[in-house]
Amino acid sequence: MYRIFFVRKVTILTYLVIGVGLFFVFILSGQNFALASANNPCHLAVTLTNGLIIRYNCSPRLDTQTAIDYLQQQPQVQKVSPIQKYHIALEPNDPKYDQQKFYLEQINAPVAWDKTINIGYRPVIAILDSGVDLKNPDLIYNLWFNPWEVPGDKQDNDQNGYVDDQYGWDFVTNTPDPSPKFDTGWTTVAMQHGTIVAGVAAAQGNNAQGVAGVAWSARIMPIRVLNGQGSGDTVTVASGIDYAIQNHADIINLSFVGGVSDP
């Protein structure tokens, strides 16, 4: 319900709060002007010629542009613009975030998290590497899984050519477990590499443990194409890429080096 008020010879910008409704007093020096109450007015920042900046709340029955146009015609008004909201950028509570801040802030990750943290979109990132620790607490809730595969039944339920590939595939051993493996000559760097890469990409953020990934809500598709020494070849890598495409990965990550050209 709207109530109409008439204001005469009002020369200051103000508003009245009466009951639960916000009643806006429109400024019109020396004239009568009808005004309606509202609960959700527009908000303007008005800079006066004396340098003072004030807040101007207007009724939704008066559109924002009309209010701006009117106010800019007033001799005591220098500038009018819609009020913008500001708040601190989201900073996760992960204990090792301080070790990441430099490079994450270089790409404005905290600002991006503010804008995307609740959008619901969960892109799939295929990590082609030395394997991913499927039990890592920072990754476990961000793992991609194949919903059409029944784990452990030794059947290719979705008929994609891979038996029991619930969480990806190991193209080094040709098995459905894409975790790192202690192959002959394994090294610590190689064993950890894939899990670290997965964490940089999509470790769960703001969960009070470990690190924060760049894309907190992304899902990791683990595809092992490098052995325990950190080595792979054309066959394992090409097969891994084909698997990622076949299973609809949105992004394919290859954090390794090799030949300049490999057709």
N, C-alpha and C positions, 0 to 999 in steps of 0.2 A: 504494500500500500504506500503510495507517495503522498507527502504533504507539501503544500505549496506555501512558500514564504515570500514576502515582499520586503526588499531592503532599499532604503532611500539614503543617498548621500554617504555611502560607505567609501572611505578612502584608503583602507588598509586591506591587505590580503589576509584572510583568516578563515577559520572553519569552526563550526560548533558541533559538539557531540551531545546529542539529546537521546537518552534512553539507550537502546541498542542500535539505533540507526545513525548514520553519519549524514548530517545536514550541511550541505555545502552552501556558503554564502558567496555568490558571484559578485565581483567588484564592478560597479558601474556608477561612477561618481555623478551625483546629481540626477540619477534616473531611477525609475522603478524597474526591477527585473525579477521575473518569476523563476523559482528554483525548486528542484525536486530532491527529496532525500534518497540515499542509496547506501548499499552496504559494500560495494566494490568500485570505488571511484578510480579514475585515472590519476596518475601522480606526475607532477611536473616540477622541475627545478627552475626557479625564477631568479635571475641575477638582476638586482636593482642597480641603478646608476651610481649609488653610493657604495657599491661593492658587496653589499649584503646578499647572501644567497638564501632563499627561503623555499619551503615546500608548499606546493599548491595542489590541493586535492579537489577534483571536479567530479560532478555527477556523471554516471554512464549515459544519461539522457543528453549530455552535451559531449559530442565526440572530441577526442584529443586534439585533432587538427584545428577545430573551431576555437577551442580554448587557447591554443598556441597563437593562432592568428589574432585573436582579440587582445591577448596580453601584450603581444609585440607592438601593438599600436599605442600602448600607454606610455606617456612621457617618462615615467619613473622606472620603466622596465628596459633593461639593456639586452637581455638574452633569455630565451625560454627553450627548454629541452626536456624530453621525457627522462624521468629518473631511472638510472641504471642501478642494478643490484650488484654488490660486491661481497665477496666472502673469501676466507682463506682457502687456498688450494688443498685438496685432500692429501694428507701425508699418512701413509700406512703405518701400522704399529708393529710391523715385522722387525725383529731384533737386529737383523743384519742390513736393514734399509740404509743406515748411515753409511755403509760401505758402498752403496749403489747410488747415492744421491747425486754425485757429480755427473755421471753419464745420463741418468734418467732425467735430471733437470735440464741437461743440454738439449734434449729432444722434447722438452715441455711435457713429460709424461704426467706429472701431477695435475696439470691443467686438463689434459685429455681424460684422465680418470674422472675428474669432476663431471665431465660432459657425457661420459659413456658408461659409467658404472652401473646404471639401472636400465639400460636400453634393451636388455634381454637377448641381443644377438650374440651367438657363440660360434665364431668361425673355427674351422678345423685347420690346425697347422700340422702338416706331416713333417716329423723330424727324422730325416734320413741321416743316421749317424751310427755310433757304436752301441746303440741300445739305450733304453730308458728304464730306470728303476721304477717298476710299477707300484712299489710299496712306499715310495717317497711321500711323506705326509704333506709336502707342499704341492705335489702333483696329483695325488690320488683322486681328488675330486674334479680334476680337470682333464682326465684321460678320456679320449674318444673310445667308444666301444661299438662293436658291430651288433646291432640289435637283432639281426636275422640269423645269428650263429648260436647254436646251443653248445656251450663249452664242455669239452670232455667226452662228447659222444662219438668222437672219431668219424663224424660225418660232415660233408661239405653242404650244410643246410641251405646256404644261400646260393650254392652252385657258382661261386666266383673263382673256383679253382684252388681254394686254400681251405684246408680242413681245420676247424676249430680256431679260426683267426678272430678271436673275440676282441683282442686289443692291438692288432697289427700283425706283423710278420717278421721273421728273421730270415733274410735271404743269404746269410752266411752259412747257417746250418740247415736251412729249409725246414724250419719248425715254427709253430704258432706262438712261441714265446720270444718277444722282442727285447727282453732284458739283456744287459751286458753279460758276457760269459768269459770265464777264465780260460781262454784258448792258450795254446802253447806260446810262450813268449809274451804274455800279456803285460801291460804296463798300467800303472795307476792312472796316468793321464788319459789313456785310451778308455779305461774302464769307466771313468767318471765323465768323459767328454759329452756323451749324448744326454746324460741327465742334466748336466750343467746348461747345455744349450736349451734344453726343454724348459729349465727353470728361468733362464733369461727371457724366454719368449712368453711363458704362461704360468709361472708359479703363482699359486693363489695368494693374493695380496690382502693385507689388513686382517690376517688370521693369527697374529701374534706369534708366528714362528717362521724361522728360515728367512727367505728373501721375498721380494715382490717382483713378479714378472711384468713385462711391459703390457701384456694383454691379459688381465686377471681372469677374464671370463672365457678366453679361448680354450678350445679342446686340443689336446695333444694326441696325434696319431703316431705312435712309435713304430719306426721301420728300421730294422737293423741291417745296415749294408756294409759296415766296417767291423773287422774282427777285434779281438782283444789287444792287438798291437796298434789298432787305429788304421788298418789298411783294408781297402776294398778294390774293386775293379769295375770295368765297364759292365759286366754282366750283373753284378749285385746292385750297382747304382741304377742302371737302366731298368732293372726289374722292380726296384723300389719306387722309382718314379711312376712306372706304369701302374703299380698297385695303388699309389696315392691318388692318381687320376681316376682309376676305376672305382675307388671308394669315396670319391667326391670331396677330396681335400680342397680347401680354399687357398691354402698357401703351402708351398713345398720349400723346406729349409735344407740347404746343403752347406754345412759349415766345415768344408774341407777343400783341399786343393788337389790339382792333378794336371793332366795334359792340357795344353792350350786348346787342342781340338780333338773331339772324340765323336765322330759322326754316329 
